[in-house]
Amino acid sequence: MEKTIDRPLVKMDIIDLENEQIGASRLKLSYYSQLDGLRFVSIFGVLFQHFINPHVSHFFLSGNAGVDLFFVISGFLITESLLSLKKRHSVASGLKVFYVRRTLRIFPLYYLYWSILLIFFFSQVNDHKWWGLFYSINFYDIYDDGSTLTGHLWSLAVEEQFYILWPVMMLLIPSNRIIGFIISILLVATGFIFFNFNNLNQNYNYFHTLSCSIALITGAALACIKNIIPQQLPKLIRYAKWLSIPAFLTFLYISIIYGQGKSEDRYLIFIRFCICVIGFFWVGRVVTRPFTGIWGRFLQNKWVQRVGQVSYGIYISLPGVSPSSAIPKKFNGQVIFCSGI
């Protein structure tokens, strides 16, 4: 693998996607090192809500924010990868490349974890093992508390469900219609959230794949704008920058009043919208004009990036090291997430 540095804080990986063809041209895929720093920010939020005293950490809903920031990062990276495949492969070939890579990256550790559960903790996971083994445990968690050993797997289930159909749509839809398609999906997901806003079971609104997809598609939209209409991206990032201020203040306000017991569960979903705005700005800056100054040096710190790079492994092992098993499900289930990207 050959690496070059085109500008500060961004490293470029040259990946030969067609090495079976002699003389085939090479496709450049960007490796954005500061995204590993954002992964650290996300997993830190999750760990903070697990390891700090629940009454303190739940006063600041960092885990909920970490969930959706991971989704935004994931949506961007996967969609940019798909757009690159779209340029070089047929639909069938592109899907094969994508699913093989995804399987090799995600499945081994996931099913190793489930093997351990089935061997040593069978009685605790027996009633929902099939939900977990087939990546659908988020729907189980909507109606049942489940086990503290598997409560963190819902977010991986959301991602895998999303990435069953998303690659097909990205490779099939003509490039000049992708932006319109994404806008339509965002509207549908937003409509779904508000349709269920008064649902007595807010787990339905939080864990459902369509609700979570609004964060994933926010990242996907960023990737599509960057690759299809890049001239519009700087302006949109500026808008997101200014909107991030009220979004962050809204996030803090919801966290505070919810921690004081003055807010209903249904208002937690607005945190997802806030983080979509902040995530669009953060990821957008990282992939176009990386952060400098203190924030940039933090995101570029080698130890911060190393933690971000192994966040998937940290996530899988979280139930074994976290003291949060006594936290009520409405906290314990909602805040656990780490991307497998």
KEKE-3310 file (N, C-alpha, C; in steps of 0.2 Angstrom, whole numbers, plus 5000, padded with zeros to 4 digits):
npx = (5004:5003:5007:5003:5005:4994:4990:4990:4986:4979:4979:4983:4977:4982:4973:4973:4960:4958:4967:4968:4968:4980:4989:4978:4970:4973:4963:4960:4957:4952:4960:4955:4962:4959:4946:4947:4950:4938:4930:4936:4931:4917:4917:4922:4912:4902:4909:4910:4897:4895:4905:4906:4898:4881:4871:4878:4883:4872:4866:4872:4870:4880:4882:4871:4873:4885:4881:4874:4884:4893:4885:4884:4897:4899:4890:4895:4908:4905:4896:4904:4914:4906:4902:4914:4916:4906:4911:4920:4916:4904:4887:4885:4898:4903:4894:4898:4912:4910:4902:4910:4921:4914:4909:4921:4927:4917:4910:4919:4923:4911:4903:4912:4910:4897:4898:4905:4895:4885:4891:4895:4885:4873:4860:4856:4855:4847:4833:4833:4843:4842:4838:4849:4859:4855:4856:4846:4842:4839:4826:4820:4824:4816:4804:4807:4817:4829:4846:4859:4871:4869:4863:4870:4871:4862:4864:4874:4866:4857:4865:4869:4857:4854:4864:4862:4853:4856:4869:4865:4855:4863:4872:4864:4855:4856:4869:4866:4854:4855:4856:4843:4836:4841:4837:4823:4823:4828:4817:4807:4812:4812:4798:4794:4799:4792:4779:4779:4781:4773:4771:4769:4779:4794:4806:4803:4804:4817:4826:4822:4826:4823:4822:4834:4841:4841:4853:4863:4860:4863:4877:4879:4873:4882:4894:4889:4887:4900:4906:4898:4892:4903:4905:4896:4898:4907:4899:4888:4894:4898:4885:4881:4891:4887:4874:4877:4880:4867:4862:4870:4868:4855:4856:4862:4853:4842:4848:4851:4838:4832:4840:4836:4824:4813:4809:4801:4803:4802:4807:4820:4824:4827:4840:4846:4844:4851:4864:4866:4867:4878:4887:4888:4894:4907:4912:4912:4921:4933:4935:4937:4943:4954:4953:4963:4974:4971:4960:4962:4975:4972:4963:4972:4981:4991:4988:4975:4970:4973:4965:4952:4953:4952:4940:4929:4932:4933:4920:4913:4918:4913:4902:4908:4917:4911:4904:4890:4879:4869:4862:4846:4836:4832:4842:4853:4851:4850:4862:4873:4884:4895:4904:4907:4914)
npy = (4994:5011:5027:5044:5061:5074:5086:5095:5084:5075:5060:5050:5035:5024:5013:4998:4992:4984:4974:4963:4965:4968:4982:4990:5005:5015:5017:5031:5032:5041:5042:5048:5054:5061:5057:5046:5052:5058:5046:5042:5052:5049:5036:5039:5046:5036:5027:5036:5037:5025:5022:5032:5038:5034:5044:5056:5055:5053:5065:5072:5068:5060:5047:5045:5055:5050:5038:5043:5051:5041:5034:5044:5046:5033:5032:5041:5036:5023:5026:5034:5025:5016:5024:5026:5012:5012:5019:5011:4997:4985:4983:4971:4966:4976:4975:4963:4965:4975:4968:4957:4963:4969:4959:4952:4961:4964:4952:4941:4945:4948:4936:4928:4933:4930:4916:4914:4919:4909:4897:4900:4907:4903:4902:4915:4921:4913:4915:4925:4923:4920:4932:4940:4933:4934:4948:4956:4961:4974:4976:4966:4972:4983:4979:4971:4969:4961:4955:4960:4957:4958:4969:4980:4977:4981:4992:4988:4979:4988:4995:4984:4980:4991:4992:4981:4985:4998:4998:4992:5001:5012:5008:5005:5017:5030:5042:5056:5056:5053:5062:5068:5056:5053:5065:5062:5050:5055:5063:5054:5046:5056:5059:5047:5047:5058:5053:5043:5050:5052:5040:5028:5019:5023:5017:5011:5021:5025:5014:5008:5004:5013:5025:5027:5028:5041:5047:5040:5042:5056:5056:5049:5058:5068:5062:5060:5073:5078:5071:5071:5084:5094:5107:5113:5110:5117:5128:5122:5116:5128:5133:5122:5124:5135:5132:5122:5128:5132:5119:5111:5118:5115:5101:5101:5107:5098:5087:5091:5095:5082:5074:5080:5075:5082:5080:5071:5054:5055:5066:5064:5060:5071:5074:5066:5073:5085:5080:5075:5087:5093:5083:5083:5095:5093:5081:5085:5095:5089:5080:5089:5102:5100:5101:5113:5120:5118:5109:5102:5096:5088:5079:5073:5067:5053:5043:5045:5043:5029:5023:5026:5019:5006:5005:4997:4984:4988:4991:4979:4972:4979:4975:4966:4973:4984:4993:4995:4987:4988:4999:5006:5000:5010:5019:5011:5003:5012:5020:5013:5011:5007:5010:4998:5001)
npz = (5000:4996:5002:5002:5006:5005:5010:5026:5039:5032:5025:5011:5004:4992:4983:4975:4966:4956:4954:4947:4934:4922:4920:4924:4928:4943:4958:4968:4985:4999:5015:5029:5042:5053:5056:5063:5075:5078:5080:5092:5100:5100:5105:5118:5123:5125:5134:5144:5149:5154:5163:5172:5187:5186:5189:5187:5174:5166:5167:5158:5142:5135:5129:5121:5111:5106:5100:5088:5082:5078:5069:5059:5054:5050:5039:5030:5027:5021:5011:5003:4999:4992:4981:4975:4971:4962:4951:4945:4944:4939:4944:4950:4952:4960:4971:4976:4980:4990:4999:5003:5009:5019:5027:5030:5039:5049:5054:5060:5073:5079:5078:5085:5098:5100:5100:5112:5121:5119:5123:5136:5143:5140:5146:5148:5136:5128:5125:5115:5106:5092:5087:5089:5082:5069:5066:5071:5083:5087:5085:5094:5106:5106:5112:5123:5138:5137:5138:5148:5142:5129:5126:5120:5106:5098:5089:5080:5073:5067:5058:5050:5044:5037:5028:5020:5010:5006:4998:4986:4982:4980:4970:4959:4957:4946:4945:4944:4950:4963:4974:4975:4978:4991:4998:4998:5006:5018:5021:5023:5034:5044:5044:5049:5062:5068:5067:5076:5088:5098:5103:5116:5119:5118:5114:5102:5093:5095:5093:5081:5064:5053:5060:5065:5053:5049:5054:5048:5035:5034:5035:5023:5014:5015:5009:4996:4991:4992:4982:4970:4968:4972:4972:4980:4993:5002:5005:5012:5023:5030:5033:5041:5051:5058:5062:5071:5083:5090:5089:5098:5110:5111:5113:5125:5134:5133:5139:5152:5157:5156:5164:5176:5177:5171:5159:5146:5139:5125:5120:5119:5106:5099:5101:5092:5080:5083:5084:5071:5064:5070:5067:5053:5051:5058:5052:5039:5039:5042:5031:5021:5024:5035:5053:5063:5075:5093:5093:5081:5083:5094:5088:5079:5087:5091:5100:5103:5090:5089:5098:5093:5081:5086:5091:5088:5093:5107:5109:5108:5119:5129:5138:5147:5154:5159:5172:5172:5172:5181:5177:5172:5158:5149:5149:5148:5137:5127:5125:5121:5109:5095:5080:5067:5057)
capx = (5000:5007:5004:5006:5002:4992:4989:4991:4981:4975:4983:4979:4979:4981:4971:4972:4954:4957:4974:4968:4969:4986:4989:4972:4971:4971:4958:4962:4952:4955:4960:4954:4965:4955:4940:4949:4949:4930:4928:4938:4926:4911:4917:4923:4905:4899:4912:4909:4891:4895:4909:4905:4892:4875:4867:4882:4884:4865:4865:4875:4868:4885:4881:4866:4877:4890:4878:4873:4890:4896:4881:4885:4904:4898:4886:4899:4913:4902:4894:4910:4917:4901:4903:4921:4915:4901:4914:4925:4913:4897:4883:4886:4905:4903:4891:4903:4917:4907:4899:4915:4925:4910:4909:4928:4928:4913:4907:4923:4923:4904:4901:4916:4907:4891:4900:4906:4889:4881:4894:4896:4880:4867:4853:4855:4854:4843:4827:4834:4849:4841:4838:4856:4863:4853:4857:4839:4841:4836:4818:4819:4825:4810:4798:4810:4824:4834:4851:4864:4876:4868:4860:4874:4872:4857:4867:4877:4860:4854:4870:4869:4851:4854:4869:4859:4849:4859:4873:4861:4852:4868:4875:4858:4853:4860:4872:4862:4847:4856:4855:4836:4834:4843:4832:4817:4824:4828:4810:4803:4814:4810:4791:4793:4801:4787:4773:4780:4783:4768:4771:4771:4785:4799:4811:4801:4806:4824:4829:4820:4831:4821:4823:4842:4844:4842:4860:4867:4859:4866:4884:4879:4872:4889:4898:4887:4888:4907:4908:4894:4891:4908:4906:4891:4900:4909:4893:4884:4898:4897:4879:4881:4895:4883:4868:4880:4879:4861:4861:4874:4864:4848:4858:4864:4847:4838:4852:4850:4831:4830:4843:4832:4817:4808:4807:4799:4808:4801:4811:4827:4825:4829:4847:4848:4844:4856:4870:4866:4870:4885:4891:4889:4900:4913:4915:4913:4927:4938:4936:4938:4949:4954:4954:4969:4974:4970:4955:4965:4980:4969:4960:4977:4985:4992:4985:4968:4968:4973:4959:4947:4954:4950:4933:4924:4934:4931:4913:4911:4920:4910:4898:4913:4922:4907:4900:4884:4874:4863:4858:4840:4837:4831:4849:4858:4850:4850:4868:4878:4885:4901:4904:4911:4918)
capy = (5000:5017:5032:5051:5066:5079:5092:5093:5080:5071:5055:5047:5028:5022:5006:4995:4988:4980:4972:4957:4967:4971:4989:4994:5011:5014:5022:5034:5032:5045:5040:5054:5052:5064:5053:5041:5056:5058:5040:5042:5057:5045:5030:5042:5048:5030:5025:5041:5036:5018:5021:5037:5037:5035:5050:5061:5054:5054:5072:5074:5062:5059:5041:5046:5058:5046:5034:5046:5053:5035:5033:5049:5044:5026:5033:5044:5031:5017:5029:5036:5018:5014:5029:5024:5006:5013:5021:5006:4991:4984:4983:4964:4966:4981:4972:4957:4968:4978:4963:4953:4967:4970:4952:4950:4966:4964:4946:4937:4947:4948:4929:4925:4936:4926:4910:4914:4919:4903:4892:4901:4911:4901:4903:4922:4924:4908:4918:4930:4921:4921:4939:4942:4929:4937:4955:4960:4962:4980:4975:4963:4977:4988:4977:4967:4972:4957:4953:4966:4955:4959:4976:4984:4974:4984:4997:4984:4977:4993:4996:4978:4980:4997:4991:4976:4988:5004:4997:4990:5007:5017:5006:5005:5023:5035:5047:5062:5056:5051:5067:5068:5050:5054:5069:5058:5045:5059:5066:5048:5045:5062:5058:5041:5049:5062:5049:5039:5055:5051:5032:5027:5015:5027:5012:5010:5027:5026:5008:5006:5006:5019:5031:5028:5029:5048:5049:5036:5045:5062:5055:5047:5064:5072:5059:5061:5080:5079:5067:5073:5092:5096:5115:5116:5107:5122:5133:5118:5116:5134:5133:5117:5126:5140:5128:5118:5131:5131:5112:5109:5121:5111:5095:5102:5108:5092:5083:5094:5094:5075:5072:5082:5072:5086:5079:5064:5051:5056:5072:5062:5059:5077:5073:5063:5078:5089:5077:5075:5094:5094:5078:5085:5100:5090:5076:5089:5099:5084:5078:5094:5106:5097:5105:5115:5122:5113:5103:5098:5092:5083:5073:5070:5064:5046:5039:5046:5039:5022:5021:5027:5013:4999:5006:4991:4979:4991:4990:4972:4970:4983:4972:4962:4978:4990:4992:4998:4982:4989:5005:5004:4999:5016:5022:5006:5001:5018:5024:5009:5010:5008:5008:4993:5004)
capz = (5000:4995:5005:5001:5011:5000:5014:5033:5043:5028:5022:5005:5003:4985:4984:4969:4967:4950:4953:4943:4927:4920:4917:4925:4932:4951:4961:4974:4990:5004:5022:5033:5049:5059:5057:5069:5081:5079:5083:5099:5103:5100:5110:5124:5125:5127:5140:5150:5151:5157:5169:5177:5191:5182:5190:5184:5167:5163:5167:5151:5138:5130:5125:5115:5106:5103:5095:5082:5078:5075:5063:5053:5052:5046:5033:5026:5024:5017:5005:4998:4996:4986:4975:4971:4967:4956:4945:4943:4944:4937:4950:4953:4954:4966:4977:4978:4983:4996:5004:5005:5013:5025:5030:5033:5044:5055:5056:5064:5080:5081:5079:5091:5104:5101:5102:5119:5124:5118:5127:5143:5146:5136:5149:5148:5129:5124:5122:5110:5102:5085:5085:5089:5077:5062:5066:5071:5090:5089:5086:5100:5111:5107:5117:5129:5141:5135:5143:5148:5138:5122:5125:5116:5100:5093:5085:5075:5070:5063:5053:5045:5041:5033:5023:5016:5004:5004:4993:4980:4979:4978:4964:4954:4955:4942:4949:4944:4954:4970:4979:4976:4982:4998:5001:4999:5012:5024:5023:5025:5040:5048:5045:5053:5069:5071:5067:5082:5093:5104:5105:5123:5119:5114:5112:5095:5090:5096:5090:5074:5059:5049:5064:5065:5047:5048:5055:5043:5028:5035:5033:5016:5010:5014:5004:4989:4989:4991:4976:4965:4968:4977:4973:4985:4999:5007:5008:5016:5029:5033:5036:5047:5057:5062:5065:5076:5090:5093:5090:5104:5116:5112:5116:5132:5137:5134:5144:5159:5160:5156:5170:5182:5177:5169:5152:5144:5135:5118:5118:5118:5099:5096:5101:5085:5075:5085:5082:5063:5062:5072:5064:5046:5051:5060:5047:5033:5039:5042:5024:5016:5026:5042:5059:5065:5082:5098:5091:5076:5086:5098:5083:5076:5092:5089:5105:5102:5084:5090:5102:5088:5076:5089:5094:5087:5098:5113:5110:5109:5125:5134:5144:5151:5158:5161:5179:5171:5171:5185:5175:5169:5151:5145:5148:5146:5130:5122:5124:5119:5102:5092:5073:5065:5051)
cpx = (5004:5003:5007:5002:5000:4992:4989:4985:4977:4980:4979:4982:4978:4979:4969:4966:4953:4964:4974:4969:4975:4985:4982:4974:4969:4967:4960:4956:4955:4954:4960:4956:4961:4948:4941:4948:4942:4928:4930:4932:4919:4911:4919:4916:4901:4902:4911:4902:4890:4899:4909:4898:4885:4871:4871:4882:4877:4863:4867:4875:4874:4885:4876:4869:4882:4887:4877:4879:4893:4892:4883:4892:4903:4895:4890:4904:4910:4900:4899:4913:4912:4901:4909:4920:4911:4905:4918:4922:4906:4893:4885:4893:4906:4900:4895:4908:4915:4906:4905:4919:4921:4910:4915:4929:4924:4911:4912:4922:4916:4902:4906:4913:4901:4892:4901:4900:4885:4884:4894:4890:4873:4860:4851:4853:4849:4837:4827:4840:4848:4841:4845:4860:4861:4853:4850:4837:4838:4829:4816:4819:4819:4805:4801:4816:4830:4840:4856:4870:4875:4864:4863:4874:4867:4859:4870:4871:4857:4859:4869:4863:4851:4859:4867:4857:4853:4864:4870:4858:4858:4871:4870:4856:4858:4863:4869:4855:4848:4854:4847:4833:4836:4839:4826:4818:4824:4821:4806:4805:4812:4802:4790:4794:4795:4780:4773:4782:4779:4767:4773:4777:4790:4805:4810:4804:4814:4828:4828:4825:4830:4823:4831:4845:4845:4849:4864:4866:4862:4873:4884:4878:4879:4893:4896:4888:4895:4909:4904:4893:4896:4908:4901:4893:4902:4904:4889:4887:4898:4891:4878:4885:4890:4877:4871:4879:4873:4859:4864:4870:4858:4850:4859:4857:4842:4842:4850:4843:4829:4833:4840:4825:4811:4806:4805:4804:4807:4805:4818:4829:4828:4837:4850:4849:4850:4863:4871:4869:4877:4890:4893:4894:4906:4916:4916:4919:4933:4940:4937:4944:4950:4956:4961:4969:4973:4966:4958:4971:4977:4966:4966:4982:4985:4988:4977:4966:4968:4967:4953:4947:4952:4943:4928:4926:4932:4924:4910:4913:4917:4906:4903:4917:4918:4904:4893:4878:4868:4859:4852:4840:4836:4837:4853:4858:4852:4857:4873:4879:4892:4901:4909:4915:4925)
cpy = (5006:5022:5039:5055:5072:5086:5090:5089:5076:5066:5051:5040:5027:5014:5003:4990:4984:4977:4966:4959:4971:4978:4993:5000:5011:5019:5024:5035:5036:5041:5046:5052:5055:5061:5048:5045:5057:5052:5040:5047:5053:5040:5033:5043:5042:5027:5029:5039:5029:5018:5027:5036:5039:5042:5056:5061:5055:5061:5075:5068:5061:5052:5041:5050:5054:5041:5037:5049:5047:5034:5038:5047:5037:5028:5036:5039:5026:5020:5031:5030:5016:5018:5027:5017:5007:5015:5016:4999:4991:4983:4976:4964:4971:4978:4967:4960:4971:4973:4958:4957:4968:4964:4951:4955:4965:4957:4942:4939:4946:4941:4926:4927:4931:4919:4909:4914:4912:4897:4893:4904:4910:4903:4911:4925:4919:4911:4923:4929:4922:4928:4942:4939:4932:4944:4958:4961:4969:4980:4971:4968:4982:4986:4973:4970:4968:4956:4959:4964:4956:4965:4981:4982:4978:4988:4994:4981:4982:4994:4990:4978:4986:4995:4984:4979:4994:5003:4996:4997:5012:5015:5006:5012:5027:5040:5054:5062:5054:5056:5068:5062:5051:5059:5066:5054:5049:5061:5060:5046:5050:5061:5052:5043:5053:5058:5045:5044:5054:5044:5031:5023:5019:5023:5011:5015:5027:5020:5006:5008:5012:5025:5032:5030:5037:5051:5046:5040:5053:5061:5053:5053:5068:5069:5060:5068:5081:5076:5069:5080:5095:5104:5117:5114:5113:5127:5129:5117:5122:5135:5128:5120:5131:5137:5124:5121:5130:5123:5109:5112:5117:5104:5096:5103:5102:5087:5085:5093:5086:5072:5074:5079:5076:5086:5072:5061:5053:5062:5070:5061:5065:5078:5071:5069:5083:5086:5076:5082:5095:5089:5080:5090:5097:5085:5080:5093:5094:5081:5083:5099:5105:5102:5107:5117:5116:5107:5099:5094:5087:5077:5070:5066:5056:5041:5039:5043:5032:5019:5021:5021:5007:5000:5000:4986:4982:4990:4983:4969:4974:4980:4968:4967:4984:4988:4994:4993:4984:4995:5002:5004:5005:5020:5016:5003:5006:5020:5020:5008:5011:5006:5002:4995:5005)
cpz = (5000:4998:5003:5005:5006:5004:5021:5035:5039:5024:5016:5004:4995:4985:4977:4969:4961:4949:4948:4935:4926:4917:4919:4929:4939:4953:4967:4979:4996:5011:5026:5040:5054:5060:5063:5076:5083:5082:5090:5103:5105:5105:5117:5127:5128:5133:5146:5153:5155:5163:5174:5181:5187:5183:5188:5177:5163:5163:5161:5147:5133:5126:5120:5109:5102:5098:5088:5078:5075:5068:5057:5050:5047:5039:5028:5022:5020:5011:5000:4995:4991:4980:4971:4968:4961:4950:4942:4941:4941:4944:4953:4956:4960:4972:4980:4982:4990:5001:5007:5010:5020:5030:5034:5039:5050:5058:5061:5071:5083:5083:5084:5097:5105:5103:5109:5123:5124:5122:5134:5147:5142:5139:5149:5141:5125:5121:5116:5105:5095:5082:5084:5083:5070:5062:5066:5078:5092:5089:5092:5106:5112:5112:5123:5131:5139:5140:5142:5144:5131:5120:5120:5108:5095:5088:5079:5070:5065:5057:5048:5041:5035:5027:5019:5009:5002:4998:4986:4977:4976:4971:4958:4952:4951:4946:4950:4948:4961:4975:4980:4979:4989:5001:5003:5005:5018:5026:5026:5032:5045:5049:5050:5061:5072:5071:5074:5088:5099:5106:5112:5124:5115:5112:5104:5091:5090:5092:5083:5069:5055:5053:5064:5059:5045:5049:5050:5036:5028:5032:5025:5011:5009:5009:4997:4987:4988:4984:4970:4963:4973:4978:4978:4992:5004:5010:5013:5023:5033:5037:5042:5053:5061:5065:5071:5083:5093:5094:5096:5110:5117:5115:5123:5136:5138:5139:5151:5161:5160:5162:5176:5182:5175:5162:5150:5139:5127:5115:5117:5110:5096:5097:5095:5080:5076:5082:5074:5061:5063:5068:5057:5046:5053:5054:5040:5033:5039:5035:5019:5018:5034:5047:5060:5072:5087:5096:5086:5079:5090:5093:5080:5080:5090:5093:5104:5095:5085:5094:5097:5083:5079:5093:5094:5092:5105:5115:5111:5116:5131:5140:5149:5156:5161:5168:5178:5170:5176:5182:5171:5162:5147:5144:5145:5139:5125:5120:5122:5111:5100:5085:5072:5059:5052)
residu = (MET:GLU:LYS:THR:ILE:ASP:ARG:PRO:LEU:VAL:LYS:MET:ASP:ILE:ILE:ASP:LEU:GLU:ASN:GLU:GLN:ILE:GLY:ALA:SER:ARG:LEU:LYS:LEU:SER:TYR:TYR:SER:GLN:LEU:ASP:GLY:LEU:ARG:PHE:VAL:SER:ILE:PHE:GLY:VAL:LEU:PHE:GLN:HIS:PHE:ILE:ASN:PRO:HIS:VAL:SER:HIS:PHE:PHE:LEU:SER:GLY:ASN:ALA:GLY:VAL:ASP:LEU:PHE:PHE:VAL:ILE:SER:GLY:PHE:LEU:ILE:THR:GLU:SER:LEU:LEU:SER:LEU:LYS:LYS:ARG:HIS:SER:VAL:ALA:SER:GLY:LEU:LYS:VAL:PHE:TYR:VAL:ARG:ARG:THR:LEU:ARG:ILE:PHE:PRO:LEU:TYR:TYR:LEU:TYR:TRP:SER:ILE:LEU:LEU:ILE:PHE:PHE:PHE:SER:GLN:VAL:ASN:ASP:HIS:LYS:TRP:TRP:GLY:LEU:PHE:TYR:SER:ILE:ASN:PHE:TYR:ASP:ILE:TYR:ASP:ASP:GLY:SER:THR:LEU:THR:GLY:HIS:LEU:TRP:SER:LEU:ALA:VAL:GLU:GLU:GLN:PHE:TYR:ILE:LEU:TRP:PRO:VAL:MET:MET:LEU:LEU:ILE:PRO:SER:ASN:ARG:ILE:ILE:GLY:PHE:ILE:ILE:SER:ILE:LEU:LEU:VAL:ALA:THR:GLY:PHE:ILE:PHE:PHE:ASN:PHE:ASN:ASN:LEU:ASN:GLN:ASN:TYR:ASN:TYR:PHE:HIS:THR:LEU:SER:CYS:SER:ILE:ALA:LEU:ILE:THR:GLY:ALA:ALA:LEU:ALA:CYS:ILE:LYS:ASN:ILE:ILE:PRO:GLN:GLN:LEU:PRO:LYS:LEU:ILE:ARG:TYR:ALA:LYS:TRP:LEU:SER:ILE:PRO:ALA:PHE:LEU:THR:PHE:LEU:TYR:ILE:SER:ILE:ILE:TYR:GLY:GLN:GLY:LYS:SER:GLU:ASP:ARG:TYR:LEU:ILE:PHE:ILE:ARG:PHE:CYS:ILE:CYS:VAL:ILE:GLY:PHE:PHE:TRP:VAL:GLY:ARG:VAL:VAL:THR:ARG:PRO:PHE:THR:GLY:ILE:TRP:GLY:ARG:PHE:LEU:GLN:ASN:LYS:TRP:VAL:GLN:ARG:VAL:GLY:GLN:VAL:SER:TYR:GLY:ILE:TYR:ILE:SER:LEU:PRO:GLY:VAL:SER:PRO:SER:SER:ALA:ILE:PRO:LYS:LYS:PHE:ASN:GLY:GLN:VAL:ILE:PHE:CYS:SER:GLY:ILE)
# end
